[in-house]
Amino acid sequence: MARLFARSGIGPDTTVVFYGYGPAMGFWLMKLYRHADARILNCSRDSWRSAGRPVSGAAADPVPSAYRLGEQDARLRAGHKTVRAAIADPDTMLLDIRTPEEYPGERFWPSGGTEPTGRAGHVPAAVRQPIDGIYDDHGAFRATADLRGVFSGLDLDGDAPLITYCTIGGRASTAWFILTHLLGRRNVRVYDGSWAEWGRMADTPVTTA
């Protein structure tokens, strides 16, 4: 991460704006390493272009920086050991942010691609949490009331631990961003290894159906 920040020209005072595929994961990584000013562009790239806003086809050529990252913020990340312990912990909720086909084990990858070394399914005790309908027609996040409706099955005002996961962390980070930064939910972490790690480990428990 330090090398990525450095070659991208990012310093401690840099404002970093993410857009495109999985911007919330970039945002989450910045916050994991305690970068102060990270943001998400609140519209799609197509909406940006159609509104006549400036675009460029030239490659960026940032001046490399020297940025000493802080320690990871342990409040934001859950590893597979933490997820394993959460299975039997009634006070911790595991949220599976994947499709109806992935959750019961019909697919390993969201595309339907196979994984010879993996097992499809979900983490025992995990609850599937869809994030359909979180964007409006411009690719911006919907109003708070609408987002609360998407997550209506959760205690949004409590502080019991929540852990989100998906396949590679992108959707899990999106759910984390909405819950923490748009809805103000406390004590939410991302299992960034997600199913790409869990489903390919030999000794992890997997539930289907």
PyMOL commands that place a pseudoatom at each C-alpha (Angstrom):
pseudoatom trace, name=CA, resn=MET, resi=1, chain=A, elem=C, hetatm=0, pos=[0.000, 0.000, 0.000]
pseudoatom trace, name=CA, resn=ALA, resi=2, chain=A, elem=C, hetatm=0, pos=[2.855, 2.368, 0.759]
pseudoatom trace, name=CA, resn=ARG, resi=3, chain=A, elem=C, hetatm=0, pos=[4.338, 1.761, -2.699]
pseudoatom trace, name=CA, resn=LEU, resi=4, chain=A, elem=C, hetatm=0, pos=[0.932, 2.288, -4.331]
pseudoatom trace, name=CA, resn=PHE, resi=5, chain=A, elem=C, hetatm=0, pos=[0.418, 5.573, -2.490]
pseudoatom trace, name=CA, resn=ALA, resi=6, chain=A, elem=C, hetatm=0, pos=[3.938, 6.725, -3.345]
pseudoatom trace, name=CA, resn=ARG, resi=7, chain=A, elem=C, hetatm=0, pos=[3.788, 6.019, -7.076]
pseudoatom trace, name=CA, resn=SER, resi=8, chain=A, elem=C, hetatm=0, pos=[0.334, 7.628, -7.212]
pseudoatom trace, name=CA, resn=GLY, resi=9, chain=A, elem=C, hetatm=0, pos=[1.727, 10.859, -5.791]
pseudoatom trace, name=CA, resn=ILE, resi=10, chain=A, elem=C, hetatm=0, pos=[-0.428, 10.661, -2.668]
pseudoatom trace, name=CA, resn=GLY, resi=11, chain=A, elem=C, hetatm=0, pos=[0.758, 12.508, 0.425]
pseudoatom trace, name=CA, resn=PRO, resi=12, chain=A, elem=C, hetatm=0, pos=[-0.807, 12.883, 3.864]
pseudoatom trace, name=CA, resn=ASP, resi=13, chain=A, elem=C, hetatm=0, pos=[-2.694, 16.030, 2.802]
pseudoatom trace, name=CA, resn=THR, resi=14, chain=A, elem=C, hetatm=0, pos=[-3.881, 14.751, -0.591]
pseudoatom trace, name=CA, resn=THR, resi=15, chain=A, elem=C, hetatm=0, pos=[-7.604, 14.643, -1.348]
pseudoatom trace, name=CA, resn=VAL, resi=16, chain=A, elem=C, hetatm=0, pos=[-8.286, 11.276, -3.003]
pseudoatom trace, name=CA, resn=VAL, resi=17, chain=A, elem=C, hetatm=0, pos=[-11.555, 10.774, -4.925]
pseudoatom trace, name=CA, resn=PHE, resi=18, chain=A, elem=C, hetatm=0, pos=[-12.605, 7.310, -6.102]
pseudoatom trace, name=CA, resn=TYR, resi=19, chain=A, elem=C, hetatm=0, pos=[-14.955, 6.501, -8.979]
pseudoatom trace, name=CA, resn=GLY, resi=20, chain=A, elem=C, hetatm=0, pos=[-15.593, 3.645, -11.398]
pseudoatom trace, name=CA, resn=TYR, resi=21, chain=A, elem=C, hetatm=0, pos=[-15.770, 0.001, -10.328]
pseudoatom trace, name=CA, resn=GLY, resi=22, chain=A, elem=C, hetatm=0, pos=[-15.759, -0.595, -6.582]
pseudoatom trace, name=CA, resn=PRO, resi=23, chain=A, elem=C, hetatm=0, pos=[-14.898, 2.932, -5.393]
pseudoatom trace, name=CA, resn=ALA, resi=24, chain=A, elem=C, hetatm=0, pos=[-15.917, 2.085, -1.837]
pseudoatom trace, name=CA, resn=MET, resi=25, chain=A, elem=C, hetatm=0, pos=[-13.139, -0.492, -1.616]
pseudoatom trace, name=CA, resn=GLY, resi=26, chain=A, elem=C, hetatm=0, pos=[-10.561, 2.167, -2.472]
pseudoatom trace, name=CA, resn=PHE, resi=27, chain=A, elem=C, hetatm=0, pos=[-12.137, 4.460, 0.092]
pseudoatom trace, name=CA, resn=TRP, resi=28, chain=A, elem=C, hetatm=0, pos=[-12.093, 1.676, 2.702]
pseudoatom trace, name=CA, resn=LEU, resi=29, chain=A, elem=C, hetatm=0, pos=[-8.413, 0.948, 2.054]
pseudoatom trace, name=CA, resn=MET, resi=30, chain=A, elem=C, hetatm=0, pos=[-7.544, 4.612, 2.514]
pseudoatom trace, name=CA, resn=LYS, resi=31, chain=A, elem=C, hetatm=0, pos=[-9.414, 4.698, 5.812]
pseudoatom trace, name=CA, resn=LEU, resi=32, chain=A, elem=C, hetatm=0, pos=[-7.872, 1.393, 6.876]
pseudoatom trace, name=CA, resn=TYR, resi=33, chain=A, elem=C, hetatm=0, pos=[-4.495, 3.132, 6.661]
pseudoatom trace, name=CA, resn=ARG, resi=34, chain=A, elem=C, hetatm=0, pos=[-5.918, 6.267, 8.306]
pseudoatom trace, name=CA, resn=HIS, resi=35, chain=A, elem=C, hetatm=0, pos=[-5.683, 8.621, 5.327]
pseudoatom trace, name=CA, resn=ALA, resi=36, chain=A, elem=C, hetatm=0, pos=[-7.582, 11.753, 6.307]
pseudoatom trace, name=CA, resn=ASP, resi=37, chain=A, elem=C, hetatm=0, pos=[-9.240, 12.981, 3.112]
pseudoatom trace, name=CA, resn=ALA, resi=38, chain=A, elem=C, hetatm=0, pos=[-10.736, 10.220, 0.957]
pseudoatom trace, name=CA, resn=ARG, resi=39, chain=A, elem=C, hetatm=0, pos=[-14.018, 10.615, -0.939]
pseudoatom trace, name=CA, resn=ILE, resi=40, chain=A, elem=C, hetatm=0, pos=[-16.304, 8.892, -3.437]
pseudoatom trace, name=CA, resn=LEU, resi=41, chain=A, elem=C, hetatm=0, pos=[-17.640, 10.640, -6.536]
pseudoatom trace, name=CA, resn=ASN, resi=42, chain=A, elem=C, hetatm=0, pos=[-21.396, 10.551, -5.974]
pseudoatom trace, name=CA, resn=CYS, resi=43, chain=A, elem=C, hetatm=0, pos=[-22.453, 9.783, -9.534]
pseudoatom trace, name=CA, resn=SER, resi=44, chain=A, elem=C, hetatm=0, pos=[-21.503, 7.396, -12.300]
pseudoatom trace, name=CA, resn=ARG, resi=45, chain=A, elem=C, hetatm=0, pos=[-18.830, 8.173, -14.876]
pseudoatom trace, name=CA, resn=ASP, resi=46, chain=A, elem=C, hetatm=0, pos=[-21.512, 8.213, -17.599]
pseudoatom trace, name=CA, resn=SER, resi=47, chain=A, elem=C, hetatm=0, pos=[-23.521, 10.777, -15.646]
pseudoatom trace, name=CA, resn=TRP, resi=48, chain=A, elem=C, hetatm=0, pos=[-20.402, 12.889, -15.212]
pseudoatom trace, name=CA, resn=ARG, resi=49, chain=A, elem=C, hetatm=0, pos=[-19.751, 12.841, -18.956]
pseudoatom trace, name=CA, resn=SER, resi=50, chain=A, elem=C, hetatm=0, pos=[-23.379, 13.399, -19.988]
pseudoatom trace, name=CA, resn=ALA, resi=51, chain=A, elem=C, hetatm=0, pos=[-23.523, 16.473, -17.750]
pseudoatom trace, name=CA, resn=GLY, resi=52, chain=A, elem=C, hetatm=0, pos=[-20.723, 18.006, -19.813]
pseudoatom trace, name=CA, resn=ARG, resi=53, chain=A, elem=C, hetatm=0, pos=[-18.157, 17.863, -17.045]
pseudoatom trace, name=CA, resn=PRO, resi=54, chain=A, elem=C, hetatm=0, pos=[-14.483, 17.713, -18.038]
pseudoatom trace, name=CA, resn=VAL, resi=55, chain=A, elem=C, hetatm=0, pos=[-12.870, 14.432, -19.040]
pseudoatom trace, name=CA, resn=SER, resi=56, chain=A, elem=C, hetatm=0, pos=[-9.424, 13.576, -20.350]
pseudoatom trace, name=CA, resn=GLY, resi=57, chain=A, elem=C, hetatm=0, pos=[-7.907, 10.720, -22.294]
pseudoatom trace, name=CA, resn=ALA, resi=58, chain=A, elem=C, hetatm=0, pos=[-4.362, 11.556, -21.239]
pseudoatom trace, name=CA, resn=ALA, resi=59, chain=A, elem=C, hetatm=0, pos=[-2.582, 9.289, -18.796]
pseudoatom trace, name=CA, resn=ALA, resi=60, chain=A, elem=C, hetatm=0, pos=[-1.824, 10.854, -15.437]
pseudoatom trace, name=CA, resn=ASP, resi=61, chain=A, elem=C, hetatm=0, pos=[1.834, 11.324, -14.575]
pseudoatom trace, name=CA, resn=PRO, resi=62, chain=A, elem=C, hetatm=0, pos=[1.941, 11.978, -10.830]
pseudoatom trace, name=CA, resn=VAL, resi=63, chain=A, elem=C, hetatm=0, pos=[5.073, 13.042, -9.024]
pseudoatom trace, name=CA, resn=PRO, resi=64, chain=A, elem=C, hetatm=0, pos=[6.030, 10.177, -6.689]
pseudoatom trace, name=CA, resn=SER, resi=65, chain=A, elem=C, hetatm=0, pos=[5.747, 10.903, -2.996]
pseudoatom trace, name=CA, resn=ALA, resi=66, chain=A, elem=C, hetatm=0, pos=[7.225, 9.581, 0.208]
pseudoatom trace, name=CA, resn=TYR, resi=67, chain=A, elem=C, hetatm=0, pos=[4.307, 8.719, 2.474]
pseudoatom trace, name=CA, resn=ARG, resi=68, chain=A, elem=C, hetatm=0, pos=[4.802, 6.800, 5.708]
pseudoatom trace, name=CA, resn=LEU, resi=69, chain=A, elem=C, hetatm=0, pos=[1.503, 5.060, 6.377]
pseudoatom trace, name=CA, resn=GLY, resi=70, chain=A, elem=C, hetatm=0, pos=[0.088, 4.654, 9.834]
pseudoatom trace, name=CA, resn=GLU, resi=71, chain=A, elem=C, hetatm=0, pos=[-0.848, 1.351, 11.412]
pseudoatom trace, name=CA, resn=GLN, resi=72, chain=A, elem=C, hetatm=0, pos=[-4.020, -0.299, 10.160]
pseudoatom trace, name=CA, resn=ASP, resi=73, chain=A, elem=C, hetatm=0, pos=[-7.201, 0.711, 11.939]
pseudoatom trace, name=CA, resn=ALA, resi=74, chain=A, elem=C, hetatm=0, pos=[-8.233, -2.621, 13.456]
pseudoatom trace, name=CA, resn=ARG, resi=75, chain=A, elem=C, hetatm=0, pos=[-11.807, -1.352, 13.888]
pseudoatom trace, name=CA, resn=LEU, resi=76, chain=A, elem=C, hetatm=0, pos=[-12.370, -1.548, 10.123]
pseudoatom trace, name=CA, resn=ARG, resi=77, chain=A, elem=C, hetatm=0, pos=[-11.023, -4.977, 9.149]
pseudoatom trace, name=CA, resn=ALA, resi=78, chain=A, elem=C, hetatm=0, pos=[-11.879, -8.555, 10.058]
pseudoatom trace, name=CA, resn=GLY, resi=79, chain=A, elem=C, hetatm=0, pos=[-9.665, -11.502, 9.149]
pseudoatom trace, name=CA, resn=HIS, resi=80, chain=A, elem=C, hetatm=0, pos=[-10.778, -15.091, 8.628]
pseudoatom trace, name=CA, resn=LYS, resi=81, chain=A, elem=C, hetatm=0, pos=[-10.026, -15.975, 12.258]
pseudoatom trace, name=CA, resn=THR, resi=82, chain=A, elem=C, hetatm=0, pos=[-12.361, -13.229, 13.449]
pseudoatom trace, name=CA, resn=VAL, resi=83, chain=A, elem=C, hetatm=0, pos=[-15.044, -14.444, 11.042]
pseudoatom trace, name=CA, resn=ARG, resi=84, chain=A, elem=C, hetatm=0, pos=[-14.632, -18.011, 12.260]
pseudoatom trace, name=CA, resn=ALA, resi=85, chain=A, elem=C, hetatm=0, pos=[-15.064, -16.870, 15.861]
pseudoatom trace, name=CA, resn=ALA, resi=86, chain=A, elem=C, hetatm=0, pos=[-18.144, -14.837, 14.908]
pseudoatom trace, name=CA, resn=ILE, resi=87, chain=A, elem=C, hetatm=0, pos=[-20.015, -17.932, 13.691]
pseudoatom trace, name=CA, resn=ALA, resi=88, chain=A, elem=C, hetatm=0, pos=[-20.746, -18.995, 17.258]
pseudoatom trace, name=CA, resn=ASP, resi=89, chain=A, elem=C, hetatm=0, pos=[-21.049, -15.473, 18.661]
pseudoatom trace, name=CA, resn=PRO, resi=90, chain=A, elem=C, hetatm=0, pos=[-24.709, -14.454, 18.907]
pseudoatom trace, name=CA, resn=ASP, resi=91, chain=A, elem=C, hetatm=0, pos=[-23.707, -10.828, 19.435]
pseudoatom trace, name=CA, resn=THR, resi=92, chain=A, elem=C, hetatm=0, pos=[-21.921, -10.563, 16.060]
pseudoatom trace, name=CA, resn=MET, resi=93, chain=A, elem=C, hetatm=0, pos=[-23.805, -10.548, 12.767]
pseudoatom trace, name=CA, resn=LEU, resi=94, chain=A, elem=C, hetatm=0, pos=[-22.165, -11.755, 9.559]
pseudoatom trace, name=CA, resn=LEU, resi=95, chain=A, elem=C, hetatm=0, pos=[-23.594, -10.074, 6.453]
pseudoatom trace, name=CA, resn=ASP, resi=96, chain=A, elem=C, hetatm=0, pos=[-23.199, -11.838, 3.110]
pseudoatom trace, name=CA, resn=ILE, resi=97, chain=A, elem=C, hetatm=0, pos=[-23.333, -9.121, 0.431]
pseudoatom trace, name=CA, resn=ARG, resi=98, chain=A, elem=C, hetatm=0, pos=[-23.702, -11.446, -2.558]
pseudoatom trace, name=CA, resn=THR, resi=99, chain=A, elem=C, hetatm=0, pos=[-26.282, -12.590, -5.072]
pseudoatom trace, name=CA, resn=PRO, resi=100, chain=A, elem=C, hetatm=0, pos=[-29.046, -15.173, -4.523]
pseudoatom trace, name=CA, resn=GLU, resi=101, chain=A, elem=C, hetatm=0, pos=[-26.997, -17.602, -6.627]
pseudoatom trace, name=CA, resn=GLU, resi=102, chain=A, elem=C, hetatm=0, pos=[-23.753, -17.208, -4.685]
pseudoatom trace, name=CA, resn=TYR, resi=103, chain=A, elem=C, hetatm=0, pos=[-25.191, -17.439, -1.183]
pseudoatom trace, name=CA, resn=PRO, resi=104, chain=A, elem=C, hetatm=0, pos=[-26.636, -21.009, -1.424]
pseudoatom trace, name=CA, resn=GLY, resi=105, chain=A, elem=C, hetatm=0, pos=[-23.641, -22.315, -3.359]
pseudoatom trace, name=CA, resn=GLU, resi=106, chain=A, elem=C, hetatm=0, pos=[-24.953, -22.297, -6.924]
pseudoatom trace, name=CA, resn=ARG, resi=107, chain=A, elem=C, hetatm=0, pos=[-21.974, -20.151, -7.929]
pseudoatom trace, name=CA, resn=PHE, resi=108, chain=A, elem=C, hetatm=0, pos=[-18.497, -19.507, -6.576]
pseudoatom trace, name=CA, resn=TRP, resi=109, chain=A, elem=C, hetatm=0, pos=[-17.814, -16.368, -8.610]
pseudoatom trace, name=CA, resn=PRO, resi=110, chain=A, elem=C, hetatm=0, pos=[-20.598, -13.851, -9.349]
pseudoatom trace, name=CA, resn=SER, resi=111, chain=A, elem=C, hetatm=0, pos=[-20.013, -14.312, -13.079]
pseudoatom trace, name=CA, resn=GLY, resi=112, chain=A, elem=C, hetatm=0, pos=[-20.796, -18.000, -12.784]
pseudoatom trace, name=CA, resn=GLY, resi=113, chain=A, elem=C, hetatm=0, pos=[-17.178, -18.980, -13.386]
pseudoatom trace, name=CA, resn=THR, resi=114, chain=A, elem=C, hetatm=0, pos=[-16.024, -22.145, -11.662]
pseudoatom trace, name=CA, resn=GLU, resi=115, chain=A, elem=C, hetatm=0, pos=[-13.282, -22.443, -9.071]
pseudoatom trace, name=CA, resn=PRO, resi=116, chain=A, elem=C, hetatm=0, pos=[-11.668, -25.915, -9.089]
pseudoatom trace, name=CA, resn=THR, resi=117, chain=A, elem=C, hetatm=0, pos=[-9.880, -25.314, -5.796]
pseudoatom trace, name=CA, resn=GLY, resi=118, chain=A, elem=C, hetatm=0, pos=[-12.839, -23.796, -3.978]
pseudoatom trace, name=CA, resn=ARG, resi=119, chain=A, elem=C, hetatm=0, pos=[-16.195, -24.577, -2.416]
pseudoatom trace, name=CA, resn=ALA, resi=120, chain=A, elem=C, hetatm=0, pos=[-19.312, -22.524, -3.034]
pseudoatom trace, name=CA, resn=GLY, resi=121, chain=A, elem=C, hetatm=0, pos=[-21.786, -21.568, -0.316]
pseudoatom trace, name=CA, resn=HIS, resi=122, chain=A, elem=C, hetatm=0, pos=[-21.774, -19.153, 2.609]
pseudoatom trace, name=CA, resn=VAL, resi=123, chain=A, elem=C, hetatm=0, pos=[-20.298, -18.773, 6.068]
pseudoatom trace, name=CA, resn=PRO, resi=124, chain=A, elem=C, hetatm=0, pos=[-22.462, -20.565, 8.653]
pseudoatom trace, name=CA, resn=ALA, resi=125, chain=A, elem=C, hetatm=0, pos=[-24.786, -18.126, 10.479]
pseudoatom trace, name=CA, resn=ALA, resi=126, chain=A, elem=C, hetatm=0, pos=[-24.264, -15.437, 7.816]
pseudoatom trace, name=CA, resn=VAL, resi=127, chain=A, elem=C, hetatm=0, pos=[-27.345, -13.506, 6.706]
pseudoatom trace, name=CA, resn=ARG, resi=128, chain=A, elem=C, hetatm=0, pos=[-27.664, -12.450, 3.085]
pseudoatom trace, name=CA, resn=GLN, resi=129, chain=A, elem=C, hetatm=0, pos=[-27.957, -8.680, 2.783]
pseudoatom trace, name=CA, resn=PRO, resi=130, chain=A, elem=C, hetatm=0, pos=[-28.851, -7.464, -0.726]
pseudoatom trace, name=CA, resn=ILE, resi=131, chain=A, elem=C, hetatm=0, pos=[-27.673, -4.016, -1.760]
pseudoatom trace, name=CA, resn=ASP, resi=132, chain=A, elem=C, hetatm=0, pos=[-29.926, -3.686, -4.786]
pseudoatom trace, name=CA, resn=GLY, resi=133, chain=A, elem=C, hetatm=0, pos=[-31.474, -0.272, -5.188]
pseudoatom trace, name=CA, resn=ILE, resi=134, chain=A, elem=C, hetatm=0, pos=[-28.753, 1.747, -3.469]
pseudoatom trace, name=CA, resn=TYR, resi=135, chain=A, elem=C, hetatm=0, pos=[-28.172, 4.010, -6.501]
pseudoatom trace, name=CA, resn=ASP, resi=136, chain=A, elem=C, hetatm=0, pos=[-30.463, 6.389, -8.354]
pseudoatom trace, name=CA, resn=ASP, resi=137, chain=A, elem=C, hetatm=0, pos=[-30.617, 6.895, -12.126]
pseudoatom trace, name=CA, resn=HIS, resi=138, chain=A, elem=C, hetatm=0, pos=[-27.468, 9.038, -12.026]
pseudoatom trace, name=CA, resn=GLY, resi=139, chain=A, elem=C, hetatm=0, pos=[-25.431, 6.457, -10.133]
pseudoatom trace, name=CA, resn=ALA, resi=140, chain=A, elem=C, hetatm=0, pos=[-25.585, 8.513, -6.937]
pseudoatom trace, name=CA, resn=PHE, resi=141, chain=A, elem=C, hetatm=0, pos=[-26.436, 7.019, -3.558]
pseudoatom trace, name=CA, resn=ARG, resi=142, chain=A, elem=C, hetatm=0, pos=[-30.128, 7.252, -2.787]
pseudoatom trace, name=CA, resn=ALA, resi=143, chain=A, elem=C, hetatm=0, pos=[-31.528, 9.353, 0.042]
pseudoatom trace, name=CA, resn=THR, resi=144, chain=A, elem=C, hetatm=0, pos=[-30.929, 8.254, 3.617]
pseudoatom trace, name=CA, resn=ALA, resi=145, chain=A, elem=C, hetatm=0, pos=[-34.520, 7.090, 4.082]
pseudoatom trace, name=CA, resn=ASP, resi=146, chain=A, elem=C, hetatm=0, pos=[-34.239, 4.850, 1.018]
pseudoatom trace, name=CA, resn=LEU, resi=147, chain=A, elem=C, hetatm=0, pos=[-30.926, 3.405, 2.187]
pseudoatom trace, name=CA, resn=ARG, resi=148, chain=A, elem=C, hetatm=0, pos=[-32.346, 2.694, 5.607]
pseudoatom trace, name=CA, resn=GLY, resi=149, chain=A, elem=C, hetatm=0, pos=[-35.058, 0.741, 3.811]
pseudoatom trace, name=CA, resn=VAL, resi=150, chain=A, elem=C, hetatm=0, pos=[-32.460, -1.367, 2.004]
pseudoatom trace, name=CA, resn=PHE, resi=151, chain=A, elem=C, hetatm=0, pos=[-30.903, -2.259, 5.380]
pseudoatom trace, name=CA, resn=SER, resi=152, chain=A, elem=C, hetatm=0, pos=[-34.198, -2.416, 7.268]
pseudoatom trace, name=CA, resn=GLY, resi=153, chain=A, elem=C, hetatm=0, pos=[-33.411, -5.885, 8.600]
pseudoatom trace, name=CA, resn=LEU, resi=154, chain=A, elem=C, hetatm=0, pos=[-30.531, -4.531, 10.693]
pseudoatom trace, name=CA, resn=ASP, resi=155, chain=A, elem=C, hetatm=0, pos=[-30.420, -2.592, 13.923]
pseudoatom trace, name=CA, resn=LEU, resi=156, chain=A, elem=C, hetatm=0, pos=[-29.046, 0.599, 12.435]
pseudoatom trace, name=CA, resn=ASP, resi=157, chain=A, elem=C, hetatm=0, pos=[-28.977, 2.430, 15.744]
pseudoatom trace, name=CA, resn=GLY, resi=158, chain=A, elem=C, hetatm=0, pos=[-27.172, -0.242, 17.744]
pseudoatom trace, name=CA, resn=ASP, resi=159, chain=A, elem=C, hetatm=0, pos=[-23.502, -0.993, 18.144]
pseudoatom trace, name=CA, resn=ALA, resi=160, chain=A, elem=C, hetatm=0, pos=[-23.359, -4.798, 18.109]
pseudoatom trace, name=CA, resn=PRO, resi=161, chain=A, elem=C, hetatm=0, pos=[-20.570, -5.960, 15.770]
pseudoatom trace, name=CA, resn=LEU, resi=162, chain=A, elem=C, hetatm=0, pos=[-21.367, -6.350, 12.066]
pseudoatom trace, name=CA, resn=ILE, resi=163, chain=A, elem=C, hetatm=0, pos=[-18.966, -7.972, 9.585]
pseudoatom trace, name=CA, resn=THR, resi=164, chain=A, elem=C, hetatm=0, pos=[-19.584, -7.683, 5.851]
pseudoatom trace, name=CA, resn=TYR, resi=165, chain=A, elem=C, hetatm=0, pos=[-18.163, -9.965, 3.168]
pseudoatom trace, name=CA, resn=CYS, resi=166, chain=A, elem=C, hetatm=0, pos=[-18.754, -10.704, -0.526]
pseudoatom trace, name=CA, resn=THR, resi=167, chain=A, elem=C, hetatm=0, pos=[-16.407, -12.330, -3.047]
pseudoatom trace, name=CA, resn=ILE, resi=168, chain=A, elem=C, hetatm=0, pos=[-13.359, -10.046, -3.196]
pseudoatom trace, name=CA, resn=GLY, resi=169, chain=A, elem=C, hetatm=0, pos=[-14.389, -7.209, -0.884]
pseudoatom trace, name=CA, resn=GLY, resi=170, chain=A, elem=C, hetatm=0, pos=[-15.917, -4.670, -3.299]
pseudoatom trace, name=CA, resn=ARG, resi=171, chain=A, elem=C, hetatm=0, pos=[-19.580, -5.142, -2.419]
pseudoatom trace, name=CA, resn=ALA, resi=172, chain=A, elem=C, hetatm=0, pos=[-18.715, -5.680, 1.244]
pseudoatom trace, name=CA, resn=SER, resi=173, chain=A, elem=C, hetatm=0, pos=[-16.906, -2.321, 1.261]
pseudoatom trace, name=CA, resn=THR, resi=174, chain=A, elem=C, hetatm=0, pos=[-19.893, -0.664, -0.396]
pseudoatom trace, name=CA, resn=ALA, resi=175, chain=A, elem=C, hetatm=0, pos=[-22.194, -1.968, 2.340]
pseudoatom trace, name=CA, resn=TRP, resi=176, chain=A, elem=C, hetatm=0, pos=[-19.671, -0.842, 4.967]
pseudoatom trace, name=CA, resn=PHE, resi=177, chain=A, elem=C, hetatm=0, pos=[-19.493, 2.652, 3.439]
pseudoatom trace, name=CA, resn=ILE, resi=178, chain=A, elem=C, hetatm=0, pos=[-23.261, 3.069, 3.408]
pseudoatom trace, name=CA, resn=LEU, resi=179, chain=A, elem=C, hetatm=0, pos=[-23.725, 1.702, 6.906]
pseudoatom trace, name=CA, resn=THR, resi=180, chain=A, elem=C, hetatm=0, pos=[-20.949, 3.735, 8.513]
pseudoatom trace, name=CA, resn=HIS, resi=181, chain=A, elem=C, hetatm=0, pos=[-20.655, 6.948, 6.505]
pseudoatom trace, name=CA, resn=LEU, resi=182, chain=A, elem=C, hetatm=0, pos=[-24.198, 7.472, 5.233]
pseudoatom trace, name=CA, resn=LEU, resi=183, chain=A, elem=C, hetatm=0, pos=[-26.301, 5.840, 7.962]
pseudoatom trace, name=CA, resn=GLY, resi=184, chain=A, elem=C, hetatm=0, pos=[-24.022, 6.352, 10.954]
pseudoatom trace, name=CA, resn=ARG, resi=185, chain=A, elem=C, hetatm=0, pos=[-23.948, 2.702, 12.050]
pseudoatom trace, name=CA, resn=ARG, resi=186, chain=A, elem=C, hetatm=0, pos=[-21.161, 1.955, 14.516]
pseudoatom trace, name=CA, resn=ASN, resi=187, chain=A, elem=C, hetatm=0, pos=[-18.935, -1.127, 14.800]
pseudoatom trace, name=CA, resn=VAL, resi=188, chain=A, elem=C, hetatm=0, pos=[-18.915, -2.389, 11.189]
pseudoatom trace, name=CA, resn=ARG, resi=189, chain=A, elem=C, hetatm=0, pos=[-15.925, -4.217, 9.722]
pseudoatom trace, name=CA, resn=VAL, resi=190, chain=A, elem=C, hetatm=0, pos=[-15.085, -5.646, 6.309]
pseudoatom trace, name=CA, resn=TYR, resi=191, chain=A, elem=C, hetatm=0, pos=[-13.776, -9.171, 5.826]
pseudoatom trace, name=CA, resn=ASP, resi=192, chain=A, elem=C, hetatm=0, pos=[-11.688, -8.216, 2.819]
pseudoatom trace, name=CA, resn=GLY, resi=193, chain=A, elem=C, hetatm=0, pos=[-10.517, -11.757, 2.106]
pseudoatom trace, name=CA, resn=SER, resi=194, chain=A, elem=C, hetatm=0, pos=[-14.197, -12.588, 1.591]
pseudoatom trace, name=CA, resn=TRP, resi=195, chain=A, elem=C, hetatm=0, pos=[-15.263, -15.686, -0.316]
pseudoatom trace, name=CA, resn=ALA, resi=196, chain=A, elem=C, hetatm=0, pos=[-12.203, -15.695, -2.560]
pseudoatom trace, name=CA, resn=GLU, resi=197, chain=A, elem=C, hetatm=0, pos=[-10.239, -16.585, 0.584]
pseudoatom trace, name=CA, resn=TRP, resi=198, chain=A, elem=C, hetatm=0, pos=[-12.822, -18.420, 2.720]
pseudoatom trace, name=CA, resn=GLY, resi=199, chain=A, elem=C, hetatm=0, pos=[-14.104, -20.644, -0.075]
pseudoatom trace, name=CA, resn=ARG, resi=200, chain=A, elem=C, hetatm=0, pos=[-10.588, -21.748, -1.027]
pseudoatom trace, name=CA, resn=MET, resi=201, chain=A, elem=C, hetatm=0, pos=[-9.366, -22.577, 2.470]
pseudoatom trace, name=CA, resn=ALA, resi=202, chain=A, elem=C, hetatm=0, pos=[-9.429, -26.281, 3.210]
pseudoatom trace, name=CA, resn=ASP, resi=203, chain=A, elem=C, hetatm=0, pos=[-10.714, -26.170, 6.795]
pseudoatom trace, name=CA, resn=THR, resi=204, chain=A, elem=C, hetatm=0, pos=[-13.301, -23.390, 6.789]
pseudoatom trace, name=CA, resn=PRO, resi=205, chain=A, elem=C, hetatm=0, pos=[-16.923, -24.394, 7.456]
pseudoatom trace, name=CA, resn=VAL, resi=206, chain=A, elem=C, hetatm=0, pos=[-19.232, -23.819, 4.470]
pseudoatom trace, name=CA, resn=THR, resi=207, chain=A, elem=C, hetatm=0, pos=[-23.021, -23.949, 4.400]
pseudoatom trace, name=CA, resn=THR, resi=208, chain=A, elem=C, hetatm=0, pos=[-25.112, -24.479, 1.275]
pseudoatom trace, name=CA, resn=ALA, resi=209, chain=A, elem=C, hetatm=0, pos=[-28.828, -23.975, 0.593]
for i in range(1, 209): cmd.bond("trace and resi %d" % i, "trace and resi %d" % (i + 1))
show_as sticks, trace
zoom trace
